[in-house]
Amino acid sequence: MSKQWTEHTPRSERKRRDSFGMFDGYDSCSEDTSSSSSSEESEEEVASMPASLPIIKNNGQVYTYPDGKAGMATCEMCGMVGVRDAFYSKTKRFCSVSCSRSYSSNSKKASILARLQGKPPTKKAKVLQKQPLVAKLAAYAQYQASQQNQAKLKIGFNWGHYINSNNSVGAPITCFKHVPMSSCWGDVAEGVRVEVPNTDSNLPTKVYWIAGIVKLAGFKALLRYEGFDNDTSHDFWCNLCVPEVHPVGWCATSGKPLVPPKSIQHKYTNWKAFLVKRLTGAKTLPPDFSTKVQESMQYPFKALMRVEVVDKTHLCRTRVAILETVIGGRLRLVYEESEDGTDDFWCHMYSPLIHPIGWSRSIGHRFKRSDVSKKQDGQIDASPELFMKVKEVDQNGEWFKDGMKLEAIDPLNLSAICVATVRKVLADGYLMIGIDGSEAADGSDWFCYHSTSPSIFPVGFCEINKIELTPPRGYTKLPFKWFDYLREVGSIAAPVKLFNKVRICVKS
């Protein structure tokens, strides 16, 4: 959930986005350029920058391409193009002391070589091949675009702007049983009033005003201050789960001032009477809404817990991972053998991809042993009670058998339901599934599904529900017919009654 409490209207958002300076994050070309011609001994060493970045470094000052108004110069050594005043020496022939020295060194070498070869020395030394100006400008444009993209990423995706621009409808929180507040969102609806900071005020202190929910989109709400009626000019998007959103009455109990927006202060002389009239019969958030938000953000998984998780390089096995971060119920897991912490894996805490330590051994699943001999300080094995529980099944009667055919979601292409085979029956209702026509010879791409998984289906499921079934790679007898295929490969379909989709999730 975003910590920033509001996202302003698209118009102001565009203004802010367009205000990115061309050289944001870098020192601009200063007016004081006298230091650019200082002696070689006084030059300071500056931090190394990417080779592809067209900059000029001199006396610790960083210069970039100018706007075209200043004089330009090209370094005779490296071919760098930049502000002439920023170049080294009075002649402005070199971009830095190092280039000046390298040029002199190359001149001496060229002169000696010419004498040894019996050739007359040339006046100018051989220099490095200069990069064409067009190529440099193109490289700079590419760099600048990447900088702006990074700046946009720091701001974050603007859901409010996107929904307004596309007239979209956000899926309600109640559709997502695994997210915070999913069981408490029934109190939130269009027309509900809240108290939020008044951003349309010139007062030096923080003041509040009442706003109504105009539109809901997930955790976001389009709010309109009371008094604006049908005027949408000051509507704004807000995350309802941030601390700055309160039920009506919070200001009175907390001693915070309620001040109408300055744009409409003149509209009514008695704002108190206006609010009484507007709020009579209106709904607001429950008094404990903020407490519920905080409680829903408490997760049983903690940093430094050890779990078993699918090995993303070999789907057929698991390996140990350390819990690094918990965000909104999502876990960032770093494989235990990762030296730099970059070999990570993200999943939800209710994901079927993670299990307690010892799970693989208990059901007969392949497991990659870790080279780490002992736990690091603070690391503990996550308790089995924290993980999603699956339905217990009886494998003694009629059950899945190796070689049975079914339909399954391809774990490497989640948009495809494919012809698949039960490759190995494990304990506790787990199955190793292979995608027909795409399997590795060593079975390294087999994937573990529970028999109650919503990702496996009986033969004919796609046909009944008019979903495209992906046939085995290289299979030429199209359209694909299960009856013909089963006869060709000499296999049987897994019985429909074995596909029980009931699932029980543990609650935090």
N, C-alpha and C positions, 0 to 999 in steps of 0.2 A: 504494500500500500504506500502511496506517495506521502512523503512528509510535508510536501508543499501543499498548503490548504486550499489554494484556489488556482484555477487556470482561467485567465481572462478571455474575453471574447476574441474571435478570430482576427478582428481588425487590429487590436492592440498586439496580438500575438505576431501578426505579420510585421508590424512596425519593429518589434523587438528582434525578430529574426533578420530583418533587413539591416539592422544596425551593426552587424558584425564588421569590425574594422578589417581592412585588408591585411594588416600586419599584426593582428591580435596575438599576444603571447610573445612578441619579440620587441626589443628596443627599437624605436623608430629612429630615423636619421636625424640626429640632433643638429642644432644650429652651430654648436661649438665643434668645429672640425679642426681646430688648430692642433689638437693632439695627433691628428692623422699623419702629420709630417715630422713627428718626433723621431729621435735617434733609434737605431736598431737595438741598442742596449736597454732602452726603456720600455720596449714592447712587452706587454704582459701576455701570459699564456691563457687562452680562452678554452672553454669546454669544447670537446669534439662534437661536431654536428654531423647528421647524415650526409653521405657523399652526394646524394641526389639533390640536396637542398641548395638552391642557388643563393648563397649568402656571402658576405664579405666580412672578415673578422680583422679588426685593427685596433691595437691598444685596448683590448678588452671590450670594444664596442662592436655590436652586431648590426650589420646593415643588410637590408633586403632590396629587391628591385624597387626603384622609385616609381612615382606616378607619371614620369615622362617629362616633368617640368625641369628637373635638375639635369646637369651635364652628365654624360655617360662616358665610361672608359672601359677598355679591355685590357686585362693583364697579359703582358707579352710572354709570360711564362706558362700560365695554366689556362689562359683563355677566358677567365672569369669576367663577366660583365657586371658593372655596378656603378654606384655613384662616384663620379670623378673625385670629388673632394675627400672621399673616404680612402682613396688609394694612397699607397706609400710613396714617399720621396717627393721632391719638388716637381719632378717631371711627370708624376702620376702614371708611370709605366707598369707598376706592379701593385697587386692587391694586398701584398703583405711582405714583411721582412723575409720570410722564408722563401717566397718566390724570387725576391731580389737576389738572395744568396744563391739559390739554385740556378738562376740565370747566369750569374757570374761564374759559378762552378762549371756549368755546361759550356760556357764560352772558352774557359781555359782548356777543358778537355778537347773541345773541337779544334782549338788552335794547335795543341800538341799533336793530335791525330793527323792534322793536315800537314804538319812539318815532317812527321814520320813517313807519310805517303808521298812526300815531295810536291804537295799542292800548296798554292798560296793561301794563307789564312784568310778567312772571310771576316767581314766586319761584324756580322751578327751570328750568334751561336744558334745551334739547332734547339728548338724549344718543343715542348709537348704539343701534340696536335690539338688545335683549338676546337672546342665543341661549337658547332654552329649556333648562332643566336636563336634561331627558330626552335632548335631542339631544347635550348635552355629555357626559353619562354614556355614551351610545352611542358617541360618538367616542372616548372614553377606552378603553372596553372593546375597541373595534376596534384601537386603538393597542397596548393591552396584549397582545392576542392576537398581533399581528404581532411584538412584541418577544419573546414566548415562542417563536414559530416560528423567529425568527432565532437565539435561544439554542439551540434544538434542532439547527439547521443547523450551528452551531459545534461542537456535540458530535459530530455526524455520525450517519449511519444506523447503527443497531445490528443488524448481521447476526445475531449470536448470539441476541439476544432474538427476532428475527423467525423464525429457524429453529426455535427451541424452541417458540414459541407456535403455529406452524403445522405443526409436525412435517414441515418441508420437507427436501428433499435438494438440496444444492448441486452444481452441475455440476463435475466434476473438472477440474483444470488441464490435463490431457492433451487435453481437448477443444478447447483454444484454442492453436493452434500459434503464434500471433503474440505471446503474452504471455511475460513473463519466467519462467524456470524450467520452461517447458512440456516441455523435453527432459530435465529432471533430476528430475521429480517422481515417477519410479518408485520412488525410495527412501522415499517417504512413504506410510504406510498406517496403518490402525487397528491399535493394539497397539504401535506404535513408541514407545520411551521417549525422553524429552528431559530436560534440566536447565534449569529456569526459576526465576526469583526466587520465594521463598516469601513470599507476602503474608499468610499466617496466622502471623505472628510478632511478638512485642513487643520484639525485640532492636533496639538502636539502629543496628546496622550491617546492610547488605544481605546476606541469606543466600539460599541456593538449596535446592531439593529436586527430586527426580525425579518426573515426571508421565508418564502414559501417554495416548496419543491414543485417545479414546473414539469420536469422530466427526469426519469431514472434510467441509468445505464450501468448495471453492475453496482459497484461501490460508489460510483459517481452520481451526482445529482446536479441538474441545472437549476440554479436558485435565482429568485427575483425578489429584491427588497420590497417590503410592504410600502405601498404608496405609489408605485410605478404603474399599477393597473395593467394595461395591455402594452405598455412601453417596454420593448425588449432591449433597449440600448445599453442597459447596465446589467443584463443577465450574465451570470458567470457559473462555471462548472466547479464543483467542489467535491472532494472525497469526504463522505459523511463519517468516516471512521477516524478522522484526525482530531486531536484534542481541542481545536478551536471551534468545533461544532457542539452546540448545547441545546437542551430542550428549553422551550419558552418558560421563563420564570427563573432561569439560572442567574441572570444579571441581578434580579431583585434580591436573591438570597446571597449572592456573592458581592454585592455592593459595586457592581460594574455599571457604567453609564450607558443608557440606551439613547442614541442620538440619530435622528433621521438623516439620510444622505443630503448633502448640501445642494444637490441638483434639484431636490423637490422640497427643500425646507419651507419655501414660500407657499406651498400648495395648501397647507392646512395651518390654522392658527392654534388649534387644540389637538395636538398629536395624541395625547393620552386618550381623549374621547374616541379618536379615530381607531386606535389600537383596540380599545375595548370592544368597539363595534365589529372590527374585522376578526378578532380572535374568539369571539363568543361562538361556541360550538365547534371551533377548529381543533384539530388533533396536533399533537406534538410528540416528540420522542419520549420514551419512558425515562424516568429520573435516573435509572441505573444503566442507561444505554452505554455511557462511556466505560463503566465497570465491565459490562458484558464484552465490549470490544477488547479490553485489556486481558480479560480471562480467556477469550477465544484465541488470543495471540500467544498463549503459553503452550509450549510443546514438550512432550515427554522426552524427545530426543535431544541430547546435549552434545556440545563439541567434545571431541576426543573419544567418543564412543566407537568401538570396533564392530563392524558388521561383515557379513558375506554378501557380495553383490556380483551380478553378472559381469564377466570379463568381456569388455566391448570388443576386444580383438579376437576372442574365441567364444562365441555365444554358447557353446556346449558346456562351458565350465564356469565356476565362480572363483572369486579370490577375495582376500581380506582387504577392506578399505576402512579408512579413518574418517569419521564425520568431522568436517571442517567448519561448516556454517549451516544454520537453519534459518530460512527466510520464508515466511508464510506457509510453513509446513513442508517446504521443499528443502531437500538435503543436498549439500555439496559434499560429495565423497571423494577422497583422494586415495588412490590405491596405495597400499602400505609400502610397496617397494619404490614408489615415486620419490626420487631424490630431491627434485626441485619443486614438488607440489603441484606441477602442471598437469599430471596425468590424472584428471578428475572425471567425475561422473555425477550428473544431476538426476534426481528422481524425487517423487513425492514420498512422504513417510509411510503412506499406505500402499506404495507400489509393490507389485508381486516380484519385483526384481531384487529386493533386498531381503535378507534373512538373518537370524541370529547365528552367532559363531557355533559351528558344529552341525548346522542344518544339512549341508551337502553330504556329510558322512552318514547322517541318520537315515537319509532316503536313498542313498546310492548314486548321488549326482557327482559328476566329475568336479574336481577341485584343484586349483593351482596352489601348491604350497608356497608360502612366503619365505624369502631368504632372510627376513628380519628375525633374529634369534629371540628377542624379548621385547615386551611392551615398553614404550617410552613413558616417561613420567606423566601421570594424569590420565593415561589411556585405560579404559575399562571396556569389557564386553557388554554390548547393549542387551538388556534383559529380554528374554523371549516374549514377555507380556506386552512389549511395545509394538510388536509387529502385527500386521493384518492376519486375522484368523480365517482359515478356509474351512469349508464344510467337511466333516469327517465322512469318509466313504467306506463301504464294505467291499473289499477286493476279493473276497473268498468266493462269491457267486459268479454270475456272468460279469465279465469285465473286459476292458480293452486288452488286446493282444498285439504282440509285435507283428507288423506288416499290415494291420488294418488301415483302410483308407478313410479319409475325412477331408473337410475343408478347413483351412486355417489362415489367419492373417499372417502375412509374411513379416517377420520381425524386422527385416531390413527394408521393407517397403510397406508401410502401414496402410497405404491406400489400396492394397491389393489383397483379395481373398484368393488363395491358391489351392490347387490339388495337393494334398499332403498325405504323409504316412506316419503311423505310430512306429517309431524306430526302437524305443525301449520303454518298458513299463517300470516305473520307479515305485517306491513306497509312498504311503499317505496320499494316494490319488494323483500323483504327479506323472507326467508323460513326457518323453523326449520326442519332439516332432521334427520331421524333415520335410522340406518343400520339394516335391517331385520335379526332377529335371534340373535342379539348381544346387544339389547337394555336393559338398566337398567329399572327396574320396575317404578322408579320415573322420568324417562326421563332425568336423569342427564347427559347422554352422547349424547343427541341430539346436533346437530351442526348447526350453522346459516350460510347459504349460500345465496348470492344474486341470483336472477333469471338469471342474466347474467354471473354468475360465470363459469369459465372454469373447475370447479370441479364437475359439475352435467351434466348429459346427458339423452337424451330420451331413452325409452325402445328400445333395439335392437342395440344401439350404438356399444357395444363391438362385437356383432356378425358381424355387417357390416364391422368393421375395424379389424376383426380377433384378438381381444384382449380377454384374459381370463376374464370371469365374475365370481366373487366370489358369490356362492349361499348362502342363509341363513344358518347359523350354524345349523346342525342337519337335514337339508333337504336331504332326501334319494333318491328322484326320479331324478337320474342323467342319462344322461346329462340334465342339467337344461333347461327347455323350458318355455319361458315367457307366451305363450298362456295357457299352462296347469296351471302354477302357478297363474296367474290372475284369472282363473276360480275357482281354489281351495280356494283362500283367499277372493273371491268375491270383487275384486277391479278393478280399471281401470288404464290404463297408462296415464301419463300426456301428453297432446298434444305436438307434436314435435314443432309446431310453437311458443310455449311459451319459447323455449330455444334460446334466443338471446344472442350471445356471445360478442356483441359490448361492449367495455369498454373504458372509458376515464380516463386518469391519469393526475393529476395536476402536473405541473413542478415547480421545485424550482427556 
